[in-house]
Amino acid sequence: MKKFSLSYIYLILIHAIIALIVFAIPFLSKIYALLIPIVGLYIVTRNKNRNNEVLFVAAYLVGVEVFLRMTGGNFNNEYVKFCVIFFMLLGMIYSNFSINASIYGVFIIFLIPGILIAFTEAAIDTDIKKALVFNLSGPFCLAISSIYMFKRKIVFTDLQNILTIIGLPIITTVVYLFLYNPSVKDVVTGTSSNFETSGGFGPNQVSTILGLGMFIFFTQLILFSKTKIITMLNIVVLIFISYRGIVTFSRGGVLTGAAMIVSSLFYLYYFSNAKAKKKFILIFILIGSMGLGTWIYSSLQTRGLIEKRYANQDAKGRTKKDRLGGREAIMDADYKLFLDNPVLGVGAGIGKQLREESLGQAVAAHNEISRMLSEHGLFGIFGLLILFIVPFMTYINNRQHLYFLSFFLFWLLTINHAAMRIAAPAFVYAMMLLHVQIQIPEKTEI
């Protein structure tokens, strides 16, 4: 245990140092982005994926994606998704996959009509290849990841290790945010999403990955803090991640992280014995106090503007007509496109150019559900049904998957406010399908 504790502390320190180095020498971000898949490929091929090494490599890529994008390390916006797809396919070569996972092959087939329609309906000046990659890399990443993970057996401790690996580069992201913008007070002047507090990158994506980080280090704190030092370290990391997530002024990721935490708390409480339930009172008080303290500090640092943001008000306290930052208009446009083209849709990636006619500007969809309807029509509905139904079918015989509901909430809430811009919702969705087994130690622990 002592060796693990030291390793955990060292890993956190190393990832904090990575942020310092990249902040000082930005070019190293590209070297970092190049080294990850190279080292990962060496690890996987050396061990022939005997211990599902591809999951750990892909998890690290998922966690580091936002950091690479905000520091210019990504070679293109879909770089991490392509890497994740590559490692999932490599894992299938070494470790095969369940024949029942072919249902996600059907999901891919349902995307094909939309692709064909796109080639016939695209405007002359539309870069159809770019439009297809932008809109379909997320669904393809989800499908390939799901095929590999479908009912693949894994012990609960390994699942937690995968989450921890996602969380380590999130620490790098948080440290970089503090270096990029040490004083929140100096840059917050309104209630809109803030690029300065988000490292100069999209607040929506930053908030999303930090929300996931909140959940990861919450689970580390509650279930895997075996020493006082580790407990304090996890508390500090959780508070810092939560604070920087809040001050991005992008609500989606923070609310999603909070929903994941609440759902996991109630799940653990429900399945605990009477003795353990008594201890949960202390846990509820601890988490509640941490959340309240972080919120109060955030409010002081933003001079009360964060409260107005979450109350859907502008800086002067006036209630905004639009509660979702313009997303309602985009979703309305998507639903109208679906009603006009209910069978085949308007074509993958074509929705953006058609929204220009109704909204006056070409805007990308922020909601994956409405995008699937408008661009894929009836086939989009079939695809969504697969995504919603299959995980719950697998969960019937997978009750030891303690994080199932939290993962489902992350995927569902994220695709409703940030679509699938980053690989995280695709990968987390696939982790719902893992067949999790909790190893019972010789001496029962609570």
C-alpha positions as CSV (number, residue, x, y, z in Angstrom):
1,M,0.0,0.0,0.0
2,K,2.9,2.4,0.9
3,K,4.4,1.7,-2.6
4,F,1.1,2.4,-4.3
5,S,0.7,5.6,-2.3
6,L,4.1,6.9,-3.2
7,S,3.5,6.0,-6.9
8,Y,0.2,7.8,-6.9
9,I,1.8,10.9,-5.4
10,Y,4.7,10.9,-7.8
11,L,2.3,10.5,-10.8
12,I,0.3,13.5,-9.7
13,L,3.6,15.5,-9.2
14,I,4.9,14.4,-12.6
15,H,1.7,15.6,-14.4
16,A,1.8,18.9,-12.6
17,I,5.4,19.3,-13.8
18,I,4.3,18.5,-17.4
19,A,2.0,21.5,-17.2
20,L,4.9,23.7,-16.1
21,I,7.2,22.5,-18.8
22,V,4.6,22.9,-21.6
23,F,3.7,26.4,-20.4
24,A,7.3,27.4,-20.5
25,I,8.1,25.7,-23.8
26,P,4.8,25.3,-25.8
27,F,6.3,23.4,-28.7
28,L,6.8,20.4,-26.4
29,S,3.1,19.9,-26.4
30,K,3.4,18.4,-29.9
31,I,6.2,16.1,-28.8
32,Y,4.0,15.0,-25.9
33,A,1.1,14.3,-28.3
34,L,3.4,12.3,-30.5
35,L,5.1,10.3,-27.7
36,I,1.8,9.1,-26.1
37,P,0.6,6.8,-28.9
38,I,4.2,5.7,-29.6
39,V,4.9,4.6,-26.0
40,G,1.3,3.2,-25.9
41,L,1.9,1.1,-29.0
42,Y,5.2,-0.2,-27.5
43,I,3.4,-1.2,-24.3
44,V,0.5,-2.9,-26.1
45,T,2.6,-4.9,-28.6
46,R,5.1,-5.9,-26.0
47,N,2.4,-7.4,-23.8
48,K,0.2,-8.4,-26.7
49,N,-2.7,-6.8,-24.8
50,R,-2.9,-9.6,-22.2
51,N,-4.1,-7.2,-19.6
52,N,-6.2,-4.9,-21.8
53,E,-3.4,-2.4,-22.1
54,V,-5.2,-0.7,-25.0
55,L,-7.8,0.5,-22.4
56,F,-5.2,2.2,-20.3
57,V,-3.5,3.8,-23.3
58,A,-6.8,5.0,-24.8
59,A,-7.9,6.3,-21.3
60,Y,-4.8,8.4,-21.1
61,L,-5.4,9.8,-24.6
62,V,-9.0,10.7,-23.5
63,G,-7.8,12.5,-20.4
64,V,-5.1,14.5,-22.2
65,E,-7.1,15.5,-25.3
66,V,-8.3,18.9,-24.0
67,F,-4.8,19.8,-22.7
68,L,-3.3,19.0,-26.1
69,R,-5.9,21.1,-27.9
70,M,-5.6,24.1,-25.7
71,T,-1.8,24.0,-26.0
72,G,-1.6,23.4,-29.7
73,G,-0.3,19.8,-29.4
74,N,-3.0,18.1,-31.4
75,F,-2.1,17.5,-35.0
76,N,-5.8,18.0,-35.9
77,N,-9.0,18.2,-33.9
78,E,-9.8,14.5,-34.3
79,Y,-6.3,13.3,-33.5
80,V,-7.2,11.7,-30.2
81,K,-10.4,10.1,-31.5
82,F,-8.4,8.5,-34.4
83,C,-5.8,7.3,-31.9
84,V,-8.5,5.8,-29.6
85,I,-10.0,4.0,-32.6
86,F,-6.6,2.7,-33.6
87,F,-5.9,1.2,-30.2
88,M,-9.4,-0.3,-29.9
89,L,-8.9,-2.0,-33.3
90,L,-5.4,-3.2,-32.2
91,G,-7.0,-4.6,-29.0
92,M,-9.5,-6.6,-31.1
93,I,-6.7,-8.1,-33.2
94,Y,-4.9,-9.3,-30.0
95,S,-7.9,-10.1,-27.8
96,N,-10.8,-10.6,-30.2
97,F,-14.3,-9.3,-29.3
98,S,-17.8,-10.6,-28.5
99,I,-19.9,-11.6,-31.4
100,N,-22.9,-9.9,-29.7
101,A,-20.9,-6.6,-30.0
102,S,-21.8,-6.6,-33.7
103,I,-24.9,-4.6,-32.7
104,Y,-22.6,-1.6,-32.8
105,G,-21.6,-2.6,-36.3
106,V,-25.3,-2.2,-37.1
107,F,-25.1,1.3,-35.5
108,I,-22.3,2.1,-38.0
109,I,-24.4,0.8,-40.9
110,F,-27.2,3.1,-39.9
111,L,-24.8,6.0,-40.4
112,I,-24.0,5.1,-44.0
113,P,-27.2,6.5,-45.6
114,G,-26.5,9.9,-44.1
115,I,-23.0,9.8,-45.6
116,L,-24.3,9.0,-49.1
117,I,-27.0,11.7,-48.8
118,A,-24.2,14.2,-47.8
119,F,-22.3,13.7,-51.0
120,T,-25.4,14.5,-53.1
121,E,-26.7,17.4,-51.1
122,A,-23.5,19.2,-50.1
123,A,-23.0,22.7,-51.5
124,I,-20.2,23.3,-54.0
125,D,-18.1,25.3,-51.5
126,T,-18.6,22.7,-48.7
127,D,-15.6,20.6,-47.7
128,I,-17.5,17.4,-47.5
129,K,-14.6,15.3,-46.1
130,K,-14.0,17.8,-43.3
131,A,-17.8,18.0,-42.5
132,L,-18.1,14.2,-42.3
133,V,-15.0,13.7,-40.2
134,F,-16.1,16.5,-37.8
135,N,-19.6,15.0,-37.3
136,L,-18.9,11.3,-37.5
137,S,-15.6,10.8,-35.8
138,G,-17.3,10.9,-32.4
139,P,-20.0,8.3,-33.3
140,F,-17.4,6.0,-35.0
141,C,-15.1,6.3,-31.9
142,L,-18.0,5.3,-29.7
143,A,-19.0,2.3,-31.9
144,I,-15.4,0.9,-32.2
145,S,-14.8,1.4,-28.5
146,S,-18.1,-0.3,-27.6
147,I,-17.3,-3.3,-29.8
148,Y,-14.0,-3.8,-28.0
149,M,-15.4,-3.3,-24.5
150,F,-18.7,-5.1,-24.9
151,K,-19.0,-7.6,-22.0
152,R,-15.2,-7.7,-21.6
153,K,-14.5,-8.9,-18.1
154,I,-12.5,-6.5,-15.9
155,V,-12.1,-6.3,-12.1
156,F,-13.3,-3.2,-10.3
157,T,-9.8,-2.1,-9.3
158,D,-8.7,-2.1,-12.9
159,L,-11.7,0.0,-13.8
160,Q,-10.7,2.5,-11.2
161,N,-7.2,2.5,-12.5
162,I,-8.5,3.3,-16.0
163,L,-10.4,6.3,-14.4
164,T,-7.2,7.4,-12.6
165,I,-5.3,7.3,-15.8
166,I,-7.9,9.6,-17.4
167,G,-7.6,11.8,-14.3
168,L,-3.8,12.3,-14.3
169,P,-3.6,14.5,-17.4
170,I,-6.7,16.4,-16.2
171,I,-4.4,17.5,-13.3
172,T,-2.0,18.7,-16.0
173,T,-4.9,20.7,-17.5
174,V,-5.8,22.3,-14.2
175,V,-2.3,23.3,-13.4
176,Y,-1.9,24.8,-16.8
177,L,-5.2,26.8,-16.3
178,F,-3.7,28.3,-13.1
179,L,-0.5,29.2,-14.9
180,Y,-2.4,30.6,-17.9
181,N,-4.8,32.6,-15.7
182,P,-3.7,32.9,-12.1
183,S,-6.1,35.7,-11.2
184,V,-9.8,34.9,-12.1
185,K,-10.9,38.3,-10.7
186,D,-8.9,40.2,-13.4
187,V,-10.6,38.5,-16.4
188,V,-14.2,37.9,-15.3
189,T,-16.4,40.8,-16.4
190,G,-19.6,39.1,-17.5
191,T,-21.6,35.9,-17.2
192,S,-20.8,34.4,-20.6
193,S,-18.5,31.4,-21.0
194,N,-14.9,32.7,-20.4
195,F,-12.1,31.7,-22.7
196,E,-9.4,33.3,-20.4
197,T,-10.3,31.1,-17.4
198,S,-10.4,28.1,-19.9
199,G,-6.8,28.4,-21.0
200,G,-7.8,30.2,-24.3
201,F,-9.7,27.1,-25.4
202,G,-13.4,26.3,-25.7
203,P,-15.0,26.6,-22.2
204,N,-17.5,23.9,-23.1
205,Q,-14.9,21.3,-23.7
206,V,-12.8,22.4,-20.7
207,S,-15.8,22.3,-18.4
208,T,-16.7,18.8,-19.8
209,I,-13.3,17.2,-19.0
210,L,-13.0,19.0,-15.6
211,G,-16.5,17.7,-14.7
212,L,-15.3,14.2,-15.5
213,G,-12.2,14.9,-13.4
214,M,-14.5,15.9,-10.5
215,F,-16.1,12.5,-10.5
216,I,-12.8,10.6,-10.9
217,F,-11.2,12.2,-7.9
218,F,-14.4,12.0,-5.9
219,T,-14.3,8.2,-6.3
220,Q,-10.6,8.2,-5.5
221,L,-11.4,10.1,-2.3
222,I,-14.3,8.0,-1.1
223,L,-13.2,4.5,-2.2
224,F,-9.4,4.5,-2.6
225,S,-7.9,6.9,0.0
226,K,-6.2,4.5,2.4
227,T,-3.9,6.9,4.1
228,K,-4.3,10.4,5.5
229,I,-1.8,11.8,3.0
230,I,-3.7,10.4,0.0
231,T,-7.0,11.5,1.5
232,M,-5.8,15.1,1.9
233,L,-4.2,15.0,-1.6
234,N,-7.5,13.8,-3.2
235,I,-9.4,16.5,-1.3
236,V,-7.1,19.3,-2.6
237,V,-7.2,18.0,-6.2
238,L,-11.0,17.6,-6.1
239,I,-11.4,21.2,-4.8
240,F,-9.0,22.7,-7.4
241,I,-10.6,20.8,-10.3
242,S,-14.1,21.9,-9.2
243,Y,-13.1,25.5,-8.7
244,R,-11.5,25.8,-12.2
245,G,-14.5,24.0,-13.7
246,I,-16.9,26.5,-12.1
247,V,-15.0,29.6,-13.2
248,T,-15.0,28.5,-16.9
249,F,-18.6,29.8,-16.7
250,S,-19.6,26.9,-18.8
251,R,-22.3,25.1,-16.7
252,G,-22.7,21.9,-18.6
253,G,-19.6,20.1,-17.5
254,V,-19.8,21.1,-13.9
255,L,-23.5,20.1,-13.6
256,T,-22.7,16.8,-15.3
257,G,-19.8,16.1,-12.8
258,A,-22.1,17.0,-9.9
259,A,-24.8,14.7,-11.3
260,M,-22.3,11.8,-11.6
261,I,-21.2,12.3,-8.0
262,V,-24.7,12.5,-6.6
263,S,-25.8,9.4,-8.5
264,S,-22.8,7.4,-7.3
265,L,-23.3,8.5,-3.7
266,F,-26.9,7.3,-3.7
267,Y,-26.0,4.1,-5.6
268,L,-23.3,3.2,-3.0
269,Y,-25.6,4.1,-0.1
270,Y,-28.4,1.9,-1.5
271,F,-26.2,-1.2,-1.8
272,S,-24.3,-0.7,1.4
273,N,-25.0,-2.6,4.6
274,A,-26.4,-0.9,7.8
275,K,-23.0,-0.3,9.3
276,A,-21.7,1.3,6.2
277,K,-24.8,3.5,5.8
278,K,-24.1,5.2,9.1
279,K,-20.7,6.2,7.8
280,F,-22.3,7.7,4.7
281,I,-23.7,10.6,6.9
282,L,-20.1,11.8,7.4
283,I,-19.4,11.4,3.7
284,F,-22.5,13.5,2.8
285,I,-21.4,16.2,5.2
286,L,-17.8,16.2,3.9
287,I,-18.8,16.4,0.2
288,G,-21.5,19.0,1.0
289,S,-19.1,21.1,2.9
290,M,-16.4,20.9,0.2
291,G,-19.0,21.8,-2.5
292,L,-20.3,24.8,-0.5
293,G,-16.9,26.1,0.3
294,T,-15.7,25.8,-3.3
295,W,-18.9,27.6,-4.5
296,I,-18.5,30.4,-2.0
297,Y,-14.8,30.9,-2.9
298,S,-15.8,30.9,-6.6
299,S,-18.5,33.5,-6.0
300,L,-16.0,35.8,-4.2
301,Q,-13.4,35.4,-7.0
302,T,-16.0,36.3,-9.6
303,R,-17.7,39.1,-7.5
304,G,-21.0,37.2,-7.5
305,L,-21.1,36.8,-11.3
306,I,-21.0,33.1,-11.2
307,E,-24.2,33.0,-9.2
308,K,-25.9,35.1,-11.9
309,R,-24.5,32.8,-14.6
310,Y,-26.2,29.7,-13.0
311,A,-29.3,31.7,-12.4
312,N,-29.3,32.5,-16.1
313,Q,-28.8,36.2,-15.7
314,D,-26.6,38.8,-17.3
315,A,-24.0,40.9,-15.4
316,K,-26.8,43.4,-14.5
317,G,-29.0,40.7,-13.0
318,R,-31.5,40.6,-15.9
319,T,-32.9,37.2,-16.7
320,K,-31.9,36.0,-20.2
321,K,-34.5,34.7,-22.6
322,D,-32.3,31.9,-23.7
323,R,-31.5,29.4,-21.0
324,L,-29.1,27.2,-23.0
325,G,-26.8,29.8,-24.7
326,G,-28.4,29.7,-28.1
327,R,-28.7,25.9,-28.2
328,E,-32.6,26.0,-28.2
329,A,-32.5,27.7,-31.6
330,I,-30.1,25.2,-33.0
331,M,-32.2,22.3,-31.7
332,D,-35.4,23.8,-33.1
333,A,-33.7,24.1,-36.5
334,D,-32.6,20.5,-36.3
335,Y,-36.1,19.3,-35.5
336,K,-37.6,21.3,-38.4
337,L,-35.0,19.7,-40.7
338,F,-36.0,16.3,-39.4
339,L,-39.7,16.9,-40.0
340,D,-38.9,18.0,-43.6
341,N,-36.6,15.0,-44.2
342,P,-37.9,12.2,-41.8
343,V,-36.5,9.1,-43.6
344,L,-33.0,9.8,-44.8
345,G,-32.3,13.1,-43.1
346,V,-30.4,16.0,-44.8
347,G,-27.1,14.2,-44.8
348,A,-24.2,13.9,-42.3
349,G,-22.6,17.3,-41.8
350,I,-25.1,19.1,-44.0
351,G,-27.1,20.4,-41.1
352,K,-24.6,23.2,-40.5
353,Q,-25.0,24.8,-43.9
354,L,-28.8,24.4,-43.8
355,R,-29.0,26.1,-40.4
356,E,-27.6,29.2,-42.0
357,E,-30.8,29.6,-43.9
358,S,-33.0,29.5,-40.8
359,L,-30.6,31.1,-38.2
360,G,-28.7,33.5,-40.5
361,Q,-25.3,31.8,-39.7
362,A,-23.7,28.4,-40.1
363,V,-23.5,26.9,-36.7
364,A,-22.5,23.4,-35.7
365,A,-24.8,21.3,-33.6
366,H,-24.2,21.2,-29.9
367,N,-26.7,18.4,-29.3
368,E,-25.9,15.0,-30.7
369,I,-29.5,13.7,-30.4
370,S,-31.0,16.5,-32.5
371,R,-28.1,16.2,-35.0
372,M,-28.7,12.5,-35.4
373,L,-32.4,13.2,-36.1
374,S,-31.9,16.0,-38.6
375,E,-28.9,14.5,-40.5
376,H,-29.8,10.8,-40.4
377,G,-33.6,10.8,-40.1
378,L,-35.2,7.5,-39.4
379,F,-31.8,5.7,-39.4
380,G,-30.7,8.2,-36.7
381,I,-33.6,7.2,-34.5
382,F,-32.6,3.5,-35.0
383,G,-29.0,4.3,-34.1
384,L,-30.1,6.2,-30.9
385,L,-32.3,3.3,-29.8
386,I,-29.3,1.1,-30.0
387,L,-27.2,3.5,-27.9
388,F,-29.9,3.8,-25.3
389,I,-31.2,0.3,-25.0
390,V,-28.1,-1.9,-25.3
391,P,-26.2,-0.7,-22.2
392,F,-29.2,-1.4,-19.9
393,M,-29.6,-4.8,-21.5
394,T,-26.0,-5.6,-20.5
395,Y,-26.5,-4.1,-17.0
396,I,-29.1,-6.7,-16.1
397,N,-26.3,-9.3,-15.6
398,N,-23.7,-6.7,-14.6
399,R,-24.9,-5.4,-11.3
400,Q,-21.4,-5.1,-9.9
401,H,-20.7,-2.2,-12.3
402,L,-20.9,0.5,-9.6
403,Y,-20.3,3.4,-12.0
404,F,-22.8,2.3,-14.7
405,L,-25.4,5.1,-13.9
406,S,-22.7,7.7,-13.5
407,F,-21.1,6.8,-16.9
408,F,-24.6,6.9,-18.5
409,L,-25.3,10.4,-17.1
410,F,-21.9,11.7,-18.3
411,W,-22.6,10.4,-21.8
412,L,-26.2,11.6,-22.0
413,L,-25.7,15.0,-20.5
414,T,-22.5,15.7,-22.4
415,I,-23.9,14.9,-25.8
416,N,-26.8,17.3,-25.0
417,H,-24.6,20.3,-24.5
418,A,-21.3,19.6,-26.2
419,A,-22.2,16.9,-28.8
420,M,-19.2,14.7,-29.3
421,R,-16.4,17.2,-29.9
422,I,-14.0,15.3,-27.7
423,A,-13.4,11.6,-27.3
424,A,-14.5,11.5,-23.6
425,P,-18.2,10.8,-24.0
426,A,-17.6,8.1,-26.6
427,F,-15.0,6.3,-24.4
428,V,-17.0,6.7,-21.2
429,Y,-20.1,5.3,-22.9
430,A,-18.2,2.2,-24.0
431,M,-17.0,1.7,-20.4
432,M,-20.7,1.1,-19.4
433,L,-20.5,-2.1,-21.4
434,L,-17.6,-3.6,-19.4
435,H,-18.4,-6.6,-17.3
436,V,-17.2,-5.5,-13.9
437,Q,-16.3,-7.9,-11.2
438,I,-15.6,-6.8,-7.6
439,Q,-12.9,-8.9,-6.0
440,I,-13.8,-9.7,-2.4
441,P,-10.7,-9.5,-0.2
442,E,-9.9,-12.1,2.5
443,K,-10.9,-9.6,5.2
444,T,-14.1,-7.8,4.3
445,E,-13.7,-4.1,4.0
446,I,-16.4,-1.4,4.0
